[in-house]
Amino acid sequence: MNFDLYFYWKLFLRRLPVMALLLTVCGALGAFTAIRLPATYSTAARLLVEDPQIPDSMVTSTVRTSAAEQLNIIQQRLTTRANVIDIANQYNVFENIREISPDDVVAQMRDATTIRLTSGRNQALVMTISFRGRSGQVVSNVVNEYVSLVLEANVDFRVSRAESTLEFFEQEVDRLSEQLDEQSVRITIFKSENAHALPDNQPYRLARQSLLQERLALLERNLAAATTQRADLEQIFQETGSISPNTRVQPRTAEEQQLLVARTDLELALLTYSAENPRVIRLQSVVDRLEAIIASQSGTTSEDDTNEAPLTAAEAMFQATMTQIDSSMRAMQTDIAQASEEIETLQVAISASSGNEIQLGALQRDYDNIQTRYNAAVANLNEARVSERIETTAQGRRITVIEDAVVPSAPSGPNRARIVIMGAGLGLGLAGGFFVLLEILNRSIRRPAELVGRFNIVPIMTIPYLESRGHRLRRRLVLMITTLIVIIGAPLALWYIDTHYMPLDIFVQKVLSRLGLG
């Protein structure tokens, strides 16, 4: 073990110059960077998301976006390319900003900006906006500009949402109102075109049809009886030359038939309407008029009978009887034709009423559906108007500043001590890696223990390698040249990077920012 420690000690001493060189270069680079890096300043502002001033139980805003979602939307809009370039140019965030490409400006602004949302159960939602820059006044101006943009974006976001919702429901109410008017016109036109066969009058048509059918049957029986009677009387007169006074009949006149129909219509109307109904009053006047006509005809007939000059008793009796029967038959035939025609008209209306009922029902259902949507749209419109009023007067959810960004009195970075320590640590790591790497790559046998371990033999004795003077000089020369190359090449490489590629302070600052140490 003592031999091994001695062996590695000798190796350490032999490799110490290169290891010391690596440590020195890295440490010096870290110290140079720590001294060269410019001071950076940082400041922050905090904003609080407040609940609506009016309770939701009383009035609910139509802007239903959650606070976290709203802040995420504002955050994305805040760091857009146009915004960060405008802010960088307005406050001269970077030195020689005119020489920096817009893409680099956007990348550096976004890298220097930090937006953090914090919340928890039963805790308020807080947004923290911070910025890191070259001077305290610059970072304060940038953060305050960010805060102004956030407040404006919040107001614009909520007011625009409320106004767009209000505009939508106003258009919806107007559209549905026009549809209601159009549907009302369709229903009115349909009822006007099918006034004779509307389903509302179907019970009256059915009752009227039943009454006319009964009346038609009665008229047909009376007509058949009158036809038979006329034929019998004519046969009796031809056979006997006279008719018995007892065979003379007094058939109903046309007015009596109309009176019978009018009374029947009046009784049917009284079953449906009251006595003050205009239809009932009209039918009653018709009945009264027919009764007066029949009464006057009875008086006139009796007077004419007394003044009539008899031809012969048999002829006069026969003529009078035939005239009355023919007149009665003609009246009954007219009534039969009128009743049949009205029954046919009623039948057409009854048949068409079923189809009209279906079509009218479909039109009415469409109207009711539009009316339901219209009522809902009106209710939503009223809610949207209240919501728009709430948002324009800032009574809804809002964002307030609880801590403004102030000009920092001392720089926040970089952490120079940490940079120096990191440079020294990097040098130690490279030195240790150099030592270990040479041990891994060197596969030659340098100790008796390695001879035993590799060939599994126990030598009687070992003769160490005796280095010649020339070989020693060459080895020392190579070591000296390598040291000079490292000592001279490393600064030259750093100079080349600083001159032709990127200033070392910016290069190291980017590396530290990547590592979270900037």
Steps between C-alpha positions, in 0.01 A plus 500: 500500500784738587656413166174582319460830678853587418443404137192720462671778688781494249243497217324795661821695525587415139161619375468788743613771255223422252244462773611824659482665162139386449405615846671834452344565159147412614534693822637802317222476241242485779654798678526696175141426417380592849681832477407565137130417517290814535269540796140407442198644677167338565166623628150359519136603534214301644141505380195356672190355335199625695155339505203689351374795703138388450423149634431231242180413684359838396645555153713260300744629241495342156883499499543153648876456437685384813756732656792265427396456136454873458847572641654234275340668198628840613846353559517365146389834357742690723813330365408518133773600259354844430460586869850402613666677204301818566589495870868431428519791256294733718718460811832420327524173690825385331809695415542552128154358447500621140781258425314200646275301272126496585512125561776544760309786661189283531699206638687711756185685611311176552799348677523799736126504570354273766125468557384277784149415619449390859180375654371236733190369668304788652776737388496790260660473157811718477704581190864600546678674210876546523765618257878486497706768323808720493371784721250546777306772321466288186366194680260715703366664183462167322312335789270800542430489126419132531261579785327770295460258210358232730243739649399628156485147359280387789253786446500454122463123537199513730328798337546359149363163613197667658440725198533215253253294706258793508532556126439131432178486701376827350542350155341175619195681640458696176535185292248303707261796501507502119439124496201544735352765269556283195343197670201709612450613142514138381235397755277795410527430127425131555193578711381752241541255213328218694240700691225259386681194639672606821507242781352749750157483322503123457239428777258747342546347154439148631185608685379693196565201276300271731212747508494540122510124450194461726326784321588350160353165601183673622467700177549191287228314693262794469578530128432130448172527695392808299587327169294194600211719617499700174494183291215355709293819472556520128392139456189551715399813303549323167292204613223684681516855367501637851693480828370491847553808706647279767785409269617857472826553688677810611871436447759731654591807306862605427486748788382227737788278387748788553345569840554136599867520396552837670353373827723194485809721440397722788467206740843368390662843546353536849675177596836662421454875547320726744184693418702824459722349231467681163438171321214410734350847464517477120330156493230624738427793269471259204253281695291805596493627141392160360230466764362843403504407128316172563241677716435757227477226234233318704282814511542571128416144402171501688398828331592371156292189557191707572547717188593222264250438221422133472543338168343170595527345833701197386739692274561774749571249769733299277692806376544642844620170637748441213631856521572466869661161458717619208606813690585294805700251290691776327591653836608164635712431190668839540567433867636154417739647242616769739547253787689257276728775374569624853569144618753452220666830588512401867643159412783660300572738787493216754737292290738793448483597867706200613786583264475868588515412867829315445651783297373766739635299794843478333497876439395565858770267638763687300363824634509369859858377456609837364314671783682284757837584347402865479406510870831335593691744279323797661589368847863452393502846343390657827771307683758608241399864542547480875832320454621761252409770752689315774815466290501858368469633857773258627265326742591150381818302555796734473876510541654748743860585577598415856871574459652732240840446344761723665846597383742251665774658709750216456569257217348157520768324302714344387614288795871570458616279787309208358650561156855494645423185695352342191814587300723345765274197522512462124879513513513235772263286299710531186821428693347193660357392169837545335664281762235227479488511120876442473471204736222350292682546172840379628495118465875445552639294792666730749503300827577141606145470632366569151729228360364248750140608441518491121708181442421314825869437572727588789829643377820423693610857465416810295738738334360853468511687173807717492427816304787633295609857516383575149160346561465704818588818314250424224226428756569824683509689170162360395357592841640853473364545147160369605498737794592792279233406249241487776620822660512686169222317312236532769520884516514514121189286475319719753612811312374357173159418651475844661601679179346304215212303645351656812629705794600269780278674753194449281605144420546412867182689589303286257654186645417615853147588396458151361620367834271735692791696652480820298 
